[in-house]
């Protein structure tokens, strides 16, 4: 896995897929698990949360 800044050193795809299959083993049976992760900074996360809160109020 990599991002706009280069490779992600802590990412272990095999471990993530194993954990994903454990989490969804009963719900998805033998279905493949697809996973997307968005890494953002604190200021971006605050903005996302503000937008979500505004959406939840409507």
N, CA, C, O and CB atoms as a CASP TS submission, in Angstrom:
PFRMAT TS
TARGET T0000
AUTHOR 0000-0000-0000
METHOD Language model
MODEL 1
PARENT N/A
ATOM      1  N   UNK     1       0.838  -1.174   0.000  1.00  0.00           N
ATOM      2  CA  UNK     1       0.000   0.000   0.000  1.00  0.00           C
ATOM      3  C   UNK     1       0.883   1.237   0.000  1.00  0.00           C
ATOM      4  O   UNK     1       1.964   1.245   0.589  1.00  0.00           O
ATOM      5  CB  UNK     1      -0.954  -0.002   1.209  1.00  0.00           C
ATOM      6  N   UNK     2       0.413   2.274  -0.664  1.00  0.00           N
ATOM      7  CA  UNK     2       1.126   3.542  -0.641  1.00  0.00           C
ATOM      8  C   UNK     2       0.102   4.669  -0.662  1.00  0.00           C
ATOM      9  O   UNK     2      -1.093   4.434  -0.839  1.00  0.00           O
ATOM     10  CB  UNK     2       2.115   3.658  -1.841  1.00  0.00           C
ATOM     11  N   UNK     3       0.574   5.874  -0.482  1.00  0.00           N
ATOM     12  CA  UNK     3      -0.289   7.039  -0.547  1.00  0.00           C
ATOM     13  C   UNK     3       0.437   8.124  -1.328  1.00  0.00           C
ATOM     14  O   UNK     3       1.458   7.854  -1.960  1.00  0.00           O
ATOM     15  CB  UNK     3      -0.683   7.535   0.876  1.00  0.00           C
ATOM     16  N   UNK     4      -0.074   9.333  -1.290  1.00  0.00           N
ATOM     17  CA  UNK     4       0.554  10.431  -2.030  1.00  0.00           C
ATOM     18  C   UNK     4       1.954  10.756  -1.523  1.00  0.00           C
ATOM     19  O   UNK     4       2.736  11.399  -2.223  1.00  0.00           O
ATOM     20  CB  UNK     4      -0.311  11.668  -1.948  1.00  0.00           C
ATOM     21  N   UNK     5       2.271  10.315  -0.309  1.00  0.00           N
ATOM     22  CA  UNK     5       3.551  10.638   0.306  1.00  0.00           C
ATOM     23  C   UNK     5       4.552   9.497   0.229  1.00  0.00           C
ATOM     24  O   UNK     5       5.685   9.650   0.686  1.00  0.00           O
ATOM     25  CB  UNK     5       3.342  11.021   1.737  1.00  0.00           C
ATOM     26  N   UNK     6       4.168   8.356  -0.335  1.00  0.00           N
ATOM     27  CA  UNK     6       5.068   7.215  -0.453  1.00  0.00           C
ATOM     28  C   UNK     6       4.501   5.988   0.237  1.00  0.00           C
ATOM     29  O   UNK     6       3.333   5.981   0.626  1.00  0.00           O
ATOM     30  CB  UNK     6       6.429   7.554   0.128  1.00  0.00           C
ATOM     31  N   UNK     7       5.313   4.948   0.393  1.00  0.00           N
ATOM     32  CA  UNK     7       4.841   3.706   1.010  1.00  0.00           C
ATOM     33  C   UNK     7       4.449   3.907   2.472  1.00  0.00           C
ATOM     34  O   UNK     7       5.008   4.752   3.170  1.00  0.00           O
ATOM     35  CB  UNK     7       5.914   2.630   0.908  1.00  0.00           C
ATOM     36  N   UNK     8       3.484   3.117   2.915  1.00  0.00           N
ATOM     37  CA  UNK     8       3.050   3.143   4.315  1.00  0.00           C
ATOM     38  C   UNK     8       3.742   1.980   5.019  1.00  0.00           C
ATOM     39  O   UNK     8       3.434   0.818   4.756  1.00  0.00           O
ATOM     40  CB  UNK     8       1.471   3.044   4.446  1.00  0.00           C
ATOM     41  N   UNK     9       4.673   2.295   5.911  1.00  0.00           N
ATOM     42  CA  UNK     9       5.534   1.267   6.503  1.00  0.00           C
ATOM     43  C   UNK     9       4.794   0.335   7.455  1.00  0.00           C
ATOM     44  O   UNK     9       5.183  -0.825   7.589  1.00  0.00           O
ATOM     45  CB  UNK     9       6.673   1.920   7.235  1.00  0.00           C
ATOM     46  N   UNK    10       3.730   0.808   8.127  1.00  0.00           N
ATOM     47  CA  UNK    10       3.053  -0.017   9.121  1.00  0.00           C
ATOM     48  C   UNK    10       1.980  -0.914   8.521  1.00  0.00           C
ATOM     49  O   UNK    10       1.409  -1.744   9.228  1.00  0.00           O
ATOM     50  CB  UNK    10       2.442   0.857  10.174  1.00  0.00           C
ATOM     51  N   UNK    11       1.697  -0.766   7.244  1.00  0.00           N
ATOM     52  CA  UNK    11       0.601  -1.509   6.612  1.00  0.00           C
ATOM     53  C   UNK    11       1.025  -2.943   6.326  1.00  0.00           C
ATOM     54  O   UNK    11       2.029  -3.174   5.652  1.00  0.00           O
ATOM     55  CB  UNK    11       0.152  -0.817   5.308  1.00  0.00           C
ATOM     56  N   UNK    12       0.273  -3.891   6.831  1.00  0.00           N
ATOM     57  CA  UNK    12       0.517  -5.302   6.562  1.00  0.00           C
ATOM     58  C   UNK    12      -0.767  -5.860   5.956  1.00  0.00           C
ATOM     59  O   UNK    12      -1.696  -6.222   6.678  1.00  0.00           O
ATOM     60  CB  UNK    12       0.938  -6.089   7.872  1.00  0.00           C
ATOM     61  N   UNK    13      -0.813  -5.927   4.628  1.00  0.00           N
ATOM     62  CA  UNK    13      -2.039  -6.298   3.922  1.00  0.00           C
ATOM     63  C   UNK    13      -2.544  -7.672   4.351  1.00  0.00           C
ATOM     64  O   UNK    13      -3.748  -7.862   4.523  1.00  0.00           O
ATOM     65  CB  UNK    13      -1.804  -6.280   2.418  1.00  0.00           C
ATOM     66  N   UNK    14      -1.646  -8.619   4.522  1.00  0.00           N
ATOM     67  CA  UNK    14      -2.048  -9.972   4.915  1.00  0.00           C
ATOM     68  C   UNK    14      -2.758  -9.959   6.271  1.00  0.00           C
ATOM     69  O   UNK    14      -3.775 -10.628   6.452  1.00  0.00           O
ATOM     70  CB  UNK    14      -0.820 -10.903   4.967  1.00  0.00           C
ATOM     71  N   UNK    15      -2.221  -9.200   7.211  1.00  0.00           N
ATOM     72  CA  UNK    15      -2.825  -9.112   8.543  1.00  0.00           C
ATOM     73  C   UNK    15      -4.187  -8.417   8.494  1.00  0.00           C
ATOM     74  O   UNK    15      -5.127  -8.841   9.166  1.00  0.00           O
ATOM     75  CB  UNK    15      -1.890  -8.364   9.500  1.00  0.00           C
ATOM     76  N   UNK    16      -4.288  -7.355   7.702  1.00  0.00           N
ATOM     77  CA  UNK    16      -5.559  -6.633   7.583  1.00  0.00           C
ATOM     78  C   UNK    16      -6.626  -7.528   6.965  1.00  0.00           C
ATOM     79  O   UNK    16      -7.758  -7.560   7.448  1.00  0.00           O
ATOM     80  CB  UNK    16      -5.382  -5.355   6.738  1.00  0.00           C
ATOM     81  N   UNK    17      -6.284  -8.252   5.910  1.00  0.00           N
ATOM     82  CA  UNK    17      -7.251  -9.148   5.276  1.00  0.00           C
ATOM     83  C   UNK    17      -7.672 -10.262   6.225  1.00  0.00           C
ATOM     84  O   UNK    17      -8.837 -10.659   6.239  1.00  0.00           O
ATOM     85  CB  UNK    17      -6.666  -9.744   3.995  1.00  0.00           C
ATOM     86  N   UNK    18      -6.741 -10.763   7.011  1.00  0.00           N
ATOM     87  CA  UNK    18      -7.064 -11.787   7.999  1.00  0.00           C
ATOM     88  C   UNK    18      -8.034 -11.240   9.037  1.00  0.00           C
ATOM     89  O   UNK    18      -9.023 -11.893   9.369  1.00  0.00           O
ATOM     90  CB  UNK    18      -5.789 -12.302   8.681  1.00  0.00           C
ATOM     91  N   UNK    19      -7.756 -10.041   9.552  1.00  0.00           N
ATOM     92  CA  UNK    19      -8.649  -9.421  10.538  1.00  0.00           C
ATOM     93  C   UNK    19     -10.007  -9.111   9.941  1.00  0.00           C
ATOM     94  O   UNK    19     -11.032  -9.257  10.607  1.00  0.00           O
ATOM     95  CB  UNK    19      -8.028  -8.147  11.092  1.00  0.00           C
ATOM     96  N   UNK    20     -10.018  -8.684   8.691  1.00  0.00           N
ATOM     97  CA  UNK    20     -11.272  -8.382   8.008  1.00  0.00           C
ATOM     98  C   UNK    20     -12.121  -9.644   7.885  1.00  0.00           C
ATOM     99  O   UNK    20     -13.329  -9.603   8.118  1.00  0.00           O
ATOM    100  CB  UNK    20     -11.002  -7.776   6.615  1.00  0.00           C
ATOM    101  N   UNK    21     -11.505 -10.752   7.523  1.00  0.00           N
ATOM    102  CA  UNK    21     -12.262 -11.998   7.385  1.00  0.00           C
ATOM    103  C   UNK    21     -12.790 -12.467   8.738  1.00  0.00           C
ATOM    104  O   UNK    21     -13.868 -13.058   8.807  1.00  0.00           O
ATOM    105  CB  UNK    21     -11.387 -13.091   6.751  1.00  0.00           C
ATOM    106  N   UNK    22     -12.042 -12.210   9.816  1.00  0.00           N
ATOM    107  CA  UNK    22     -12.539 -12.553  11.150  1.00  0.00           C
ATOM    108  C   UNK    22     -13.742 -11.704  11.523  1.00  0.00           C
ATOM    109  O   UNK    22     -14.718 -12.210  12.076  1.00  0.00           O
ATOM    110  CB  UNK    22     -11.437 -12.381  12.192  1.00  0.00           C
ATOM    111  N   UNK    23     -13.673 -10.407  11.222  1.00  0.00           N
ATOM    112  CA  UNK    23     -14.766  -9.506  11.578  1.00  0.00           C
ATOM    113  C   UNK    23     -16.062  -9.864  10.869  1.00  0.00           C
ATOM    114  O   UNK    23     -17.141  -9.785  11.456  1.00  0.00           O
ATOM    115  CB  UNK    23     -14.388  -8.079  11.254  1.00  0.00           C
ATOM    116  N   UNK    24     -15.955 -10.259   9.601  1.00  0.00           N
ATOM    117  CA  UNK    24     -17.144 -10.469   8.786  1.00  0.00           C
ATOM    118  C   UNK    24     -17.426 -11.934   8.476  1.00  0.00           C
ATOM    119  O   UNK    24     -18.218 -12.224   7.580  1.00  0.00           O
ATOM    120  CB  UNK    24     -17.009  -9.716   7.510  1.00  0.00           C
ATOM    121  N   UNK    25     -16.801 -12.861   9.191  1.00  0.00           N
ATOM    122  CA  UNK    25     -16.921 -14.277   8.841  1.00  0.00           C
ATOM    123  C   UNK    25     -18.356 -14.780   8.904  1.00  0.00           C
ATOM    124  O   UNK    25     -18.755 -15.591   8.068  1.00  0.00           O
ATOM    125  CB  UNK    25     -16.058 -15.106   9.757  1.00  0.00           C
ATOM    126  N   UNK    26     -19.136 -14.325   9.866  1.00  0.00           N
ATOM    127  CA  UNK    26     -20.518 -14.792   9.982  1.00  0.00           C
ATOM    128  C   UNK    26     -21.441 -14.072   9.009  1.00  0.00           C
ATOM    129  O   UNK    26     -22.350 -14.681   8.445  1.00  0.00           O
ATOM    130  CB  UNK    26     -21.020 -14.601  11.404  1.00  0.00           C
ATOM    131  N   UNK    27     -21.213 -12.786   8.812  1.00  0.00           N
ATOM    132  CA  UNK    27     -22.111 -11.999   7.978  1.00  0.00           C
ATOM    133  C   UNK    27     -21.907 -12.240   6.485  1.00  0.00           C
ATOM    134  O   UNK    27     -22.874 -12.267   5.724  1.00  0.00           O
ATOM    135  CB  UNK    27     -21.931 -10.541   8.280  1.00  0.00           C
ATOM    136  N   UNK    28     -20.662 -12.414   6.064  1.00  0.00           N
ATOM    137  CA  UNK    28     -20.372 -12.512   4.639  1.00  0.00           C
ATOM    138  C   UNK    28     -19.985 -13.910   4.174  1.00  0.00           C
ATOM    139  O   UNK    28     -19.783 -14.134   2.980  1.00  0.00           O
ATOM    140  CB  UNK    28     -19.282 -11.568   4.294  1.00  0.00           C
ATOM    141  N   UNK    29     -19.881 -14.842   5.099  1.00  0.00           N
ATOM    142  CA  UNK    29     -19.461 -16.207   4.783  1.00  0.00           C
ATOM    143  C   UNK    29     -18.182 -16.215   3.955  1.00  0.00           C
ATOM    144  O   UNK    29     -17.129 -15.806   4.445  1.00  0.00           O
ATOM    145  CB  UNK    29     -20.571 -16.944   4.035  1.00  0.00           C
ATOM    146  N   UNK    30     -18.257 -16.672   2.710  1.00  0.00           N
ATOM    147  CA  UNK    30     -17.053 -16.809   1.886  1.00  0.00           C
ATOM    148  C   UNK    30     -16.821 -15.633   0.937  1.00  0.00           C
ATOM    149  O   UNK    30     -15.971 -15.715   0.050  1.00  0.00           O
ATOM    150  CB  UNK    30     -17.135 -18.078   1.086  1.00  0.00           C
ATOM    151  N   UNK    31     -17.559 -14.551   1.110  1.00  0.00           N
ATOM    152  CA  UNK    31     -17.391 -13.395   0.227  1.00  0.00           C
ATOM    153  C   UNK    31     -16.061 -12.711   0.491  1.00  0.00           C
ATOM    154  O   UNK    31     -15.590 -12.652   1.627  1.00  0.00           O
ATOM    155  CB  UNK    31     -18.544 -12.398   0.411  1.00  0.00           C
ATOM    156  N   UNK    32     -15.459 -12.191  -0.581  1.00  0.00           N
ATOM    157  CA  UNK    32     -14.225 -11.420  -0.412  1.00  0.00           C
ATOM    158  C   UNK    32     -14.534 -10.110   0.282  1.00  0.00           C
ATOM    159  O   UNK    32     -15.597  -9.523   0.084  1.00  0.00           O
ATOM    160  CB  UNK    32     -13.540 -11.162  -1.771  1.00  0.00           C
ATOM    161  N   UNK    33     -13.625  -9.672   1.071  1.00  0.00           N
ATOM    162  CA  UNK    33     -13.781  -8.420   1.806  1.00  0.00           C
ATOM    163  C   UNK    33     -12.963  -7.332   1.119  1.00  0.00           C
ATOM    164  O   UNK    33     -11.761  -7.504   0.912  1.00  0.00           O
ATOM    165  CB  UNK    33     -13.346  -8.584   3.291  1.00  0.00           C
ATOM    166  N   UNK    34     -13.583  -6.238   0.769  1.00  0.00           N
ATOM    167  CA  UNK    34     -12.882  -5.097   0.187  1.00  0.00           C
ATOM    168  C   UNK    34     -12.778  -4.024   1.259  1.00  0.00           C
ATOM    169  O   UNK    34     -13.733  -3.787   1.998  1.00  0.00           O
ATOM    170  CB  UNK    34     -13.619  -4.555  -1.093  1.00  0.00           C
ATOM    171  N   UNK    35     -11.633  -3.380   1.347  1.00  0.00           N
ATOM    172  CA  UNK    35     -11.397  -2.398   2.392  1.00  0.00           C
ATOM    173  C   UNK    35     -10.745  -1.160   1.801  1.00  0.00           C
ATOM    174  O   UNK    35      -9.756  -1.258   1.074  1.00  0.00           O
ATOM    175  CB  UNK    35     -10.524  -2.988   3.508  1.00  0.00           C
ATOM    176  N   UNK    36     -11.297   0.003   2.112  1.00  0.00           N
ATOM    177  CA  UNK    36     -10.693   1.270   1.701  1.00  0.00           C
ATOM    178  C   UNK    36     -10.449   2.101   2.949  1.00  0.00           C
ATOM    179  O   UNK    36     -11.304   2.177   3.831  1.00  0.00           O
ATOM    180  CB  UNK    36     -11.601   2.037   0.679  1.00  0.00           C
ATOM    181  N   UNK    37      -9.284   2.721   3.017  1.00  0.00           N
ATOM    182  CA  UNK    37      -8.930   3.544   4.162  1.00  0.00           C
ATOM    183  C   UNK    37      -8.545   4.929   3.666  1.00  0.00           C
ATOM    184  O   UNK    37      -7.773   5.073   2.717  1.00  0.00           O
ATOM    185  CB  UNK    37      -7.774   2.903   4.979  1.00  0.00           C
ATOM    186  N   UNK    38      -9.089   5.935   4.315  1.00  0.00           N
ATOM    187  CA  UNK    38      -8.746   7.312   4.003  1.00  0.00           C
ATOM    188  C   UNK    38      -7.964   7.883   5.178  1.00  0.00           C
ATOM    189  O   UNK    38      -8.480   7.967   6.293  1.00  0.00           O
ATOM    190  CB  UNK    38     -10.022   8.162   3.702  1.00  0.00           C
ATOM    191  N   UNK    39      -6.722   8.275   4.926  1.00  0.00           N
ATOM    192  CA  UNK    39      -5.892   8.864   5.975  1.00  0.00           C
ATOM    193  C   UNK    39      -5.923  10.380   5.824  1.00  0.00           C
ATOM    194  O   UNK    39      -5.554  10.916   4.779  1.00  0.00           O
ATOM    195  CB  UNK    39      -4.425   8.325   5.908  1.00  0.00           C
ATOM    196  N   UNK    40      -6.368  11.068   6.877  1.00  0.00           N
ATOM    197  CA  UNK    40      -6.451  12.529   6.838  1.00  0.00           C
ATOM    198  C   UNK    40      -5.813  13.115   8.091  1.00  0.00           C
ATOM    199  O   UNK    40      -5.654  12.431   9.102  1.00  0.00           O
ATOM    200  CB  UNK    40      -7.924  12.997   6.709  1.00  0.00           C
ATOM    201  N   UNK    41      -5.458  14.370   8.009  1.00  0.00           N
ATOM    202  CA  UNK    41      -4.893  15.071   9.154  1.00  0.00           C
ATOM    203  C   UNK    41      -5.984  15.553  10.097  1.00  0.00           C
ATOM    204  O   UNK    41      -7.171  15.476   9.779  1.00  0.00           O
ATOM    205  CB  UNK    41      -4.047  16.247   8.690  1.00  0.00           C
ATOM    206  N   UNK    42      -5.576  16.048  11.254  1.00  0.00           N
ATOM    207  CA  UNK    42      -6.526  16.504  12.268  1.00  0.00           C
ATOM    208  C   UNK    42      -7.434  17.620  11.769  1.00  0.00           C
ATOM    209  O   UNK    42      -8.641  17.587  12.010  1.00  0.00           O
ATOM    210  CB  UNK    42      -5.783  16.972  13.490  1.00  0.00           C
ATOM    211  N   UNK    43      -6.871  18.609  11.077  1.00  0.00           N
ATOM    212  CA  UNK    43      -7.694  19.732  10.622  1.00  0.00           C
ATOM    213  C   UNK    43      -8.727  19.267   9.598  1.00  0.00           C
ATOM    214  O   UNK    43      -9.868  19.729   9.614  1.00  0.00           O
ATOM    215  CB  UNK    43      -6.810  20.838  10.017  1.00  0.00           C
ATOM    216  N   UNK    44      -8.332  18.354   8.709  1.00  0.00           N
ATOM    217  CA  UNK    44      -9.284  17.814   7.736  1.00  0.00           C
ATOM    218  C   UNK    44     -10.366  16.999   8.428  1.00  0.00           C
ATOM    219  O   UNK    44     -11.531  17.059   8.035  1.00  0.00           O
ATOM    220  CB  UNK    44      -8.561  16.951   6.698  1.00  0.00           C
ATOM    221  N   UNK    45      -9.995  16.240   9.452  1.00  0.00           N
ATOM    222  CA  UNK    45     -10.975  15.432  10.174  1.00  0.00           C
ATOM    223  C   UNK    45     -11.981  16.319  10.892  1.00  0.00           C
ATOM    224  O   UNK    45     -13.170  16.003  10.930  1.00  0.00           O
ATOM    225  CB  UNK    45     -10.275  14.506  11.177  1.00  0.00           C
ATOM    226  N   UNK    46     -11.515  17.431  11.463  1.00  0.00           N
ATOM    227  CA  UNK    46     -12.438  18.374  12.110  1.00  0.00           C
ATOM    228  C   UNK    46     -13.445  18.903  11.098  1.00  0.00           C
ATOM    229  O   UNK    46     -14.635  19.002  11.398  1.00  0.00           O
ATOM    230  CB  UNK    46     -11.662  19.547  12.756  1.00  0.00           C
ATOM    231  N   UNK    47     -12.974  19.243   9.901  1.00  0.00           N
ATOM    232  CA  UNK    47     -13.873  19.757   8.864  1.00  0.00           C
ATOM    233  C   UNK    47     -14.876  18.689   8.434  1.00  0.00           C
ATOM    234  O   UNK    47     -16.057  18.987   8.254  1.00  0.00           O
ATOM    235  CB  UNK    47     -13.066  20.246   7.649  1.00  0.00           C
ATOM    236  N   UNK    48     -14.424  17.467   8.270  1.00  0.00           N
ATOM    237  CA  UNK    48     -15.324  16.365   7.907  1.00  0.00           C
ATOM    238  C   UNK    48     -16.391  16.185   8.981  1.00  0.00           C
ATOM    239  O   UNK    48     -17.569  16.019   8.662  1.00  0.00           O
ATOM    240  CB  UNK    48     -14.531  15.047   7.711  1.00  0.00           C
ATOM    241  N   UNK    49     -15.988  16.217  10.253  1.00  0.00           N
ATOM    242  CA  UNK    49     -16.949  16.057  11.347  1.00  0.00           C
ATOM    243  C   UNK    49     -17.956  17.195  11.387  1.00  0.00           C
ATOM    244  O   UNK    49     -19.138  16.962  11.637  1.00  0.00           O
ATOM    245  CB  UNK    49     -16.223  15.971  12.678  1.00  0.00           C
ATOM    246  N   UNK    50     -17.505  18.430  11.142  1.00  0.00           N
ATOM    247  CA  UNK    50     -18.434  19.560  11.106  1.00  0.00           C
ATOM    248  C   UNK    50     -19.451  19.384   9.983  1.00  0.00           C
ATOM    249  O   UNK    50     -20.640  19.639  10.176  1.00  0.00           O
ATOM    250  CB  UNK    50     -17.669  20.884  10.928  1.00  0.00           C
ATOM    251  N   UNK    51     -18.992  18.952   8.820  1.00  0.00           N
ATOM    252  CA  UNK    51     -19.901  18.713   7.697  1.00  0.00           C
ATOM    253  C   UNK    51     -20.890  17.598   8.018  1.00  0.00           C
ATOM    254  O   UNK    51     -22.073  17.704   7.694  1.00  0.00           O
ATOM    255  CB  UNK    51     -19.110  18.362   6.434  1.00  0.00           C
ATOM    256  N   UNK    52     -20.411  16.531   8.653  1.00  0.00           N
ATOM    257  CA  UNK    52     -21.295  15.425   9.029  1.00  0.00           C
ATOM    258  C   UNK    52     -22.358  15.888  10.011  1.00  0.00           C
ATOM    259  O   UNK    52     -23.533  15.550   9.863  1.00  0.00           O
ATOM    260  CB  UNK    52     -20.488  14.273   9.636  1.00  0.00           C
ATOM    261  N   UNK    53     -21.953  16.660  11.015  1.00  0.00           N
ATOM    262  CA  UNK    53     -22.917  17.137  12.011  1.00  0.00           C
ATOM    263  C   UNK    53     -23.984  18.000  11.360  1.00  0.00           C
ATOM    264  O   UNK    53     -25.161  17.901  11.706  1.00  0.00           O
ATOM    265  CB  UNK    53     -22.205  17.928  13.117  1.00  0.00           C
ATOM    266  N   UNK    54     -23.583  18.843  10.421  1.00  0.00           N
ATOM    267  CA  UNK    54     -24.547  19.670   9.709  1.00  0.00           C
ATOM    268  C   UNK    54     -25.508  18.824   8.899  1.00  0.00           C
ATOM    269  O   UNK    54     -26.698  19.129   8.827  1.00  0.00           O
ATOM    270  CB  UNK    54     -23.833  20.654   8.802  1.00  0.00           C
ATOM    271  N   UNK    55     -25.002  17.766   8.291  1.00  0.00           N
ATOM    272  CA  UNK    55     -25.839  16.863   7.499  1.00  0.00           C
ATOM    273  C   UNK    55     -26.816  16.115   8.390  1.00  0.00           C
ATOM    274  O   UNK    55     -27.971  15.915   8.015  1.00  0.00           O
ATOM    275  CB  UNK    55     -24.971  15.869   6.718  1.00  0.00           C
ATOM    276  N   UNK    56     -26.356  15.695   9.581  1.00  0.00           N
ATOM    277  CA  UNK    56     -27.214  14.938  10.486  1.00  0.00           C
ATOM    278  C   UNK    56     -28.380  15.768  11.002  1.00  0.00           C
ATOM    279  O   UNK    56     -29.412  15.211  11.374  1.00  0.00           O
ATOM    280  CB  UNK    56     -26.405  14.417  11.649  1.00  0.00           C
ATOM    281  N   UNK    57     -28.234  17.091  11.034  1.00  0.00           N
ATOM    282  CA  UNK    57     -29.287  17.965  11.559  1.00  0.00           C
ATOM    283  C   UNK    57     -30.397  18.193  10.552  1.00  0.00           C
ATOM    284  O   UNK    57     -31.485  18.627  10.931  1.00  0.00           O
ATOM    285  CB  UNK    57     -28.701  19.296  11.977  1.00  0.00           C
ATOM    286  N   UNK    58     -30.152  17.912   9.270  1.00  0.00           N
ATOM    287  CA  UNK    58     -31.170  18.165   8.245  1.00  0.00           C
ATOM    288  C   UNK    58     -32.119  17.011   8.119  1.00  0.00           C
ATOM    289  O   UNK    58     -33.040  17.056   7.302  1.00  0.00           O
ATOM    290  CB  UNK    58     -30.528  18.440   6.907  1.00  0.00           C
TER
END
